[in-house]
Amino acid sequence: MTSFLLFLSSVFKFTFGFYDFAGNVMNWILFFVATGIFTYWCYVLVAVLGNNKDKDYHSPTEGKFHYYEPELHTKEVE
């Protein structure tokens, strides 16, 4: 019985070591993914929108009332 408990103890010890290793690997993977997303975000802010390039943006629906038409929403008084 003692040998079985020692075996069971070694199995638990191995599984906890495996979970510790898998957690470290997962943390590094998430770290690199988050670093990549942050780097892309900085690129968009600096290269794409930097130097006031966002002021050159023109909305294709500017001046058009796509979601609001005054003719449909006016109340007729009789």
Phi, psi and omega in degrees: 000322180296321180294324177296317179293323176294320176297315179297322177296318180292326177295314178298319180297319178295316182294321178293324175295321178295316179295323177297316178296315181296323178295320177295318178297316180296321178297318179293321178298313179296325178298314181292323177296313180296323177296319177296318179295318179296319179296319178296320179298317177296321178299315180296318181294322185270308187279319185275314184257357183290164178059037177058031177291339180290343177286339178280353182290135177234124181285134180291343180254013181292131181089353179252139180261078184291322184259355182221120176242116184301329181295325182280335187254010177272142181266125179274127179258128182257000000 
